[in-house]
Each structure stands twice: as C-alpha cells, then as structure tokens.
C-alpha cells in the first residue's frame, strides 16, 4: 500500500505551476524555522516549476509505518517524538496518542431514486448536509423526472446556504424540514438563476477553484460507491525532528474553532 508514496517521496516529484504557486503564498510558513527550510528549501530557496522536490525523511517514515503498522505511530517511537515536540506548549501528550481509537458508528442512511446511500453520522455535519442535498434532488425527481447539471448546481448552492446558516446546536432530521424549505428551493432558487440567464454551458466554462482537500471515490461493478476525503491544510510551520512531515494547522477549521 505505501510503496508508491515511498517511491515518490524518495525519488522526488516535479514541481508543477500550481505547486510553485502554493509554495509562494505559503513562504512564511515554509521558511519559518530550520526544520522546515531543510525540507522545502535545502538550497536556500523554495522550489520552482520544473525542479525536483525530494522528501527523504518522509519516505523513511512512511516506509516504517508500512512495515511496523500503526502502533509505531500511536504507541511507539513516533508518539514519543511528537509528544516531546508538542511538549513546548503541553497540548499533546504521549498518552493522548496512545489512547486514540477508531470510532465505528452506525452511518446515516439516505435514499435517492431507489438507491441506498450510507453517510457520515453526527457529530460531523457533512453526512447530514449530503442527506439534505439528496432530499432536494429527490424532490426534483418527483417534480421533473430528471436532475440536470444546472439542477445539481442549485442543489449544492442551496445546501451550502443551509450549511452557513446552521446554528451550533443539534442537527435536525431532514425529514423534519418544513415544506417551505423544499418549496423555496424548487421555486425561488430556480427562478432567480433562470432569470439571471445562467446556463449549464456557462457553468461548465467557469474556472474551478483551487482546493486543499484530497478526495477519492471508488465504484465497483455492482454499483456500490465508497469515498474517502482528507484535508491537508497549510501546515503549522514546524517539523518534528527526523520525521519529515509537518503537523497540520487546524486553526482554519471553523467547526473546531
């Protein structure tokens, strides 16, 4: 599983224009201290497009995780190194990593057009918001018999509006949403977009936003679909000695703050 990542880190990757752009806007973080400069600017400057960027210590770390398993990270040498590094502020102790367990919870179950969809349950908001999106799409299918690309954009926009409006309290069940919510989506949102003359072709021609979330979806021959998402933020500006990876900066996560 880890072999491709180890090879990429050790042999190096060619810096793309997007990577150079990200290096440039993150310059204060990537040049913050010697541990980071040694990885990202070994020759004194950040890599430019077309240059090779190598991560030898990261390759060693990933290789050991693959060989020794997760205990190497959570209850072994890495746990001690991370705890020692974090000890400057006292926020992460070795016992915190040692006590970490994967939480297995019953998923939310949503339905759309005779399909069953399993979603991430609370306390995460994402699964519930997707369930709302599916409810909107189901309403469209009942009303129109199909969902166009423009309809999908409307669904996502409406769900995003709901996401922004969510209070910090408990999450309601989509089945409990007042009928006016669905009516508003099917009438006002659609009418405003149509009056603005927004077409599917125009939407497809717009540039896509740069993001920092890596998402992978897998579908099998029986129609099952599974997805996994991980968000790699801009980093905290410090790399624990010998590990080769920068701990994340979670201050940009609104849900945590």
C-alpha positions as CSV (number, residue, x, y, z in Angstrom):
1,X,0.0,0.0,0.0
2,X,2.7,2.5,0.9
3,X,5.2,1.6,-1.8
4,X,4.1,4.2,-4.4
5,X,4.2,7.0,-1.8
6,X,7.6,6.0,-0.6
7,X,9.0,5.9,-4.1
8,X,7.5,9.4,-4.9
9,X,8.9,10.9,-1.8
10,X,12.4,9.3,-2.2
11,X,12.9,9.7,-5.9
12,X,11.2,13.1,-6.0
13,X,8.4,14.8,-7.8
14,X,8.5,17.5,-10.4
15,X,7.2,20.8,-9.1
16,X,4.1,21.9,-11.1
17,X,3.0,25.5,-11.7
18,X,0.3,25.0,-9.1
19,X,2.8,23.7,-6.5
20,X,5.1,26.7,-7.2
21,X,2.1,29.0,-6.6
22,X,1.3,27.3,-3.3
23,X,5.0,27.4,-2.2
24,X,5.0,31.1,-3.0
25,X,1.9,32.0,-1.0
26,X,3.0,29.8,1.9
27,X,6.5,31.2,2.0
28,X,6.4,32.5,5.6
29,X,5.3,29.0,6.8
30,X,7.7,27.0,4.7
31,X,10.7,29.2,5.8
32,X,9.5,29.6,9.4
33,X,12.3,27.6,11.0
34,X,15.3,25.4,10.2
35,X,13.4,22.1,10.4
36,X,11.0,23.2,7.6
37,X,13.7,25.0,5.5
38,X,15.8,21.9,5.5
39,X,12.9,20.0,3.7
40,X,11.4,22.7,1.5
41,X,14.3,24.9,0.8
42,X,17.5,22.8,1.1
43,X,19.3,25.1,-1.4
44,X,18.2,28.3,0.3
45,X,15.1,29.0,-1.8
46,X,11.8,27.3,-2.4
47,X,11.5,25.0,-5.5
48,X,10.4,26.5,-8.8
49,X,8.3,24.9,-11.5
50,X,10.1,22.1,-13.3
51,X,12.5,21.4,-10.4
52,X,12.6,18.1,-8.4
53,X,11.4,18.1,-4.8
54,X,12.5,15.2,-2.6
55,X,11.4,14.2,0.9
56,X,13.8,11.6,2.2
57,X,12.8,11.6,5.9
58,X,9.2,11.4,4.9
59,X,9.9,8.4,2.7
60,X,11.6,6.7,5.7
61,X,8.7,7.5,8.0
62,X,6.0,6.1,5.6
63,X,8.1,3.0,5.0
64,X,8.3,2.3,8.7
65,X,4.6,2.8,9.1
66,X,4.0,0.3,6.4
67,X,6.4,-2.2,7.9
68,X,5.6,-1.8,11.6
69,X,1.9,-0.8,11.5
70,X,0.0,2.0,13.3
71,X,1.4,1.2,16.7
72,X,4.7,2.6,15.6
73,X,2.9,6.0,15.3
74,X,0.4,5.9,18.1
75,X,2.2,3.9,20.8
76,X,5.9,3.8,19.7
77,X,8.8,6.0,18.8
78,X,6.8,8.5,16.8
79,X,4.3,9.0,19.7
80,X,7.3,9.9,21.9
81,X,8.8,12.3,19.3
82,X,5.5,14.1,18.6
83,X,4.8,14.4,22.4
84,X,8.3,15.8,23.0
85,X,7.9,18.3,20.2
86,X,4.4,19.3,21.4
87,X,5.7,19.5,24.9
88,X,6.7,23.0,24.3
89,X,3.1,24.0,24.6
90,X,1.8,21.0,26.6
91,X,-1.1,20.3,24.2
92,X,-0.3,16.8,23.1
93,X,0.9,14.1,25.5
94,X,2.1,10.6,24.6
95,X,-0.9,9.2,26.4
96,X,-3.2,11.1,24.1
97,X,-1.8,9.3,21.0
98,X,-1.8,6.0,22.9
99,X,-5.4,6.3,23.8
100,X,-6.5,7.1,20.2
101,X,-9.1,4.6,18.9
102,X,-11.0,4.5,15.6
103,X,-14.7,5.2,16.4
104,X,-17.0,2.9,14.5
105,X,-20.5,4.4,14.3
106,X,-23.7,3.5,12.6
107,X,-24.0,5.6,9.4
108,X,-26.8,7.8,8.3
109,X,-28.9,6.1,5.7
110,X,-30.3,8.2,2.9
111,X,-32.3,7.2,-0.2
112,X,-32.4,8.6,-3.7
113,X,-34.3,7.0,-6.7
114,X,-34.3,3.5,-5.2
115,X,-30.6,3.8,-4.2
116,X,-29.4,3.5,-0.6
117,X,-26.6,5.8,0.5
118,X,-24.6,5.5,3.7
119,X,-23.2,8.8,5.1
120,X,-21.0,10.0,7.9
121,X,-23.2,10.5,11.1
122,X,-23.1,13.4,13.6
123,X,-21.2,15.0,15.2
124,X,-19.9,15.6,11.7
125,X,-22.2,17.9,9.7
126,X,-21.1,16.6,6.2
127,X,-23.2,13.5,6.1
128,X,-26.4,15.3,7.2
129,X,-25.8,18.1,4.7
130,X,-25.5,15.4,1.9
131,X,-28.7,13.9,3.1
132,X,-30.3,17.2,2.7
133,X,-28.9,17.5,-0.8
134,X,-30.3,14.1,-1.7
135,X,-33.7,15.1,-0.3
136,X,-33.7,18.2,-2.6
137,X,-32.7,16.0,-5.5
138,X,-35.4,13.5,-4.7
139,X,-37.9,16.4,-4.7
140,X,-36.7,17.4,-8.1
141,X,-37.0,13.9,-9.5
142,X,-40.6,13.7,-8.3
143,X,-41.4,17.1,-9.7
144,X,-39.5,16.9,-13.1
145,X,-38.5,13.3,-13.6
146,X,-34.8,14.2,-14.0
147,X,-32.0,16.2,-12.5
148,X,-29.9,18.4,-14.8
149,X,-26.4,19.7,-14.3
150,X,-27.8,23.1,-13.5
151,X,-30.2,21.5,-11.0
152,X,-27.2,19.9,-9.3
153,X,-25.5,23.3,-9.0
154,X,-28.7,24.7,-7.4
155,X,-28.8,21.8,-5.0
156,X,-25.2,22.3,-3.9
157,X,-25.8,26.1,-3.6
158,X,-28.9,25.7,-1.5
159,X,-27.2,23.1,0.7
160,X,-24.2,25.4,1.2
161,X,-26.6,28.2,2.2
162,X,-28.1,25.9,4.8
163,X,-24.6,24.9,6.0
164,X,-23.7,28.6,6.5
165,X,-27.0,29.2,8.4
166,X,-26.6,26.2,10.8
167,X,-26.5,27.1,14.4
168,X,-24.0,25.5,16.7
169,X,-26.7,23.3,18.3
170,X,-28.1,20.0,17.4
171,X,-28.7,18.9,13.8
172,X,-32.4,18.5,12.7
173,X,-33.5,15.4,10.7
174,X,-34.0,16.3,7.0
175,X,-37.5,14.7,7.3
176,X,-38.4,17.4,9.8
177,X,-37.5,20.3,7.4
178,X,-40.6,22.4,6.8
179,X,-42.2,22.1,3.4
180,X,-41.4,25.7,2.8
181,X,-37.7,24.8,2.6
182,X,-38.3,22.5,-0.3
183,X,-40.8,24.8,-1.9
184,X,-38.2,27.7,-1.7
185,X,-35.6,25.5,-3.3
186,X,-37.9,24.4,-6.1
187,X,-39.3,27.8,-6.9
188,X,-37.3,30.9,-5.7
189,X,-33.8,29.5,-6.2
190,X,-34.6,28.1,-9.6
191,X,-36.4,31.2,-10.7
192,X,-33.6,33.6,-9.7
193,X,-31.0,31.5,-11.5
194,X,-33.1,31.2,-14.6
195,X,-33.8,35.0,-14.6
196,X,-30.1,35.6,-14.4
197,X,-29.6,33.6,-17.6
198,X,-27.2,31.1,-16.0
199,X,-26.8,28.2,-18.4
200,X,-25.2,24.8,-18.0
201,X,-22.6,25.7,-20.7
202,X,-21.7,28.9,-18.8
203,X,-21.3,27.0,-15.6
204,X,-19.0,24.4,-17.2
205,X,-16.8,27.1,-18.7
206,X,-16.1,28.8,-15.4
207,X,-12.6,28.0,-13.8
208,X,-12.7,25.6,-11.0
209,X,-11.5,26.8,-7.6
210,X,-8.2,25.6,-6.2
211,X,-8.7,23.5,-3.1
212,X,-6.7,21.7,-0.5
213,X,-8.9,18.6,0.1
214,X,-7.9,15.3,-1.5
215,X,-10.9,13.1,-2.4
216,X,-11.0,9.6,-3.8
217,X,-14.2,7.8,-5.0
218,X,-14.4,4.2,-5.9
219,X,-17.3,2.4,-7.7
220,X,-17.5,-1.3,-8.3
221,X,-19.2,-3.4,-11.0
222,X,-22.3,-3.9,-8.7
223,X,-22.9,-0.2,-8.4
224,X,-21.6,0.3,-4.9
225,X,-19.7,3.5,-4.2
226,X,-17.4,4.5,-1.4
227,X,-15.4,7.7,-0.8
228,X,-12.7,9.0,1.5
229,X,-11.6,12.6,2.0
230,X,-8.6,14.0,3.8
231,X,-7.8,17.7,4.2
232,X,-4.2,18.8,4.2
233,X,-4.0,22.4,5.5
234,X,-1.1,24.8,5.1
235,X,0.9,23.3,8.0
236,X,2.0,24.8,11.3
237,X,5.5,25.9,10.2
238,X,7.4,23.3,12.2
239,X,8.5,19.7,11.6
240,X,9.3,17.3,14.5
241,X,13.0,16.2,14.3
242,X,13.6,13.4,12.0
243,X,10.0,12.8,10.9
244,X,9.9,14.6,7.6
245,X,6.3,15.7,7.9
246,X,4.8,19.0,9.1
247,X,1.9,18.8,11.6
248,X,-1.3,20.4,10.4
249,X,-2.6,23.8,11.2
250,X,-6.2,23.3,12.4
251,X,-6.9,26.9,13.2
252,X,-8.6,27.3,9.9
253,X,-11.2,24.7,10.7
254,X,-14.3,26.7,11.5
255,X,-16.0,23.7,13.1
256,X,-13.2,23.3,15.6
257,X,-13.0,27.0,16.4
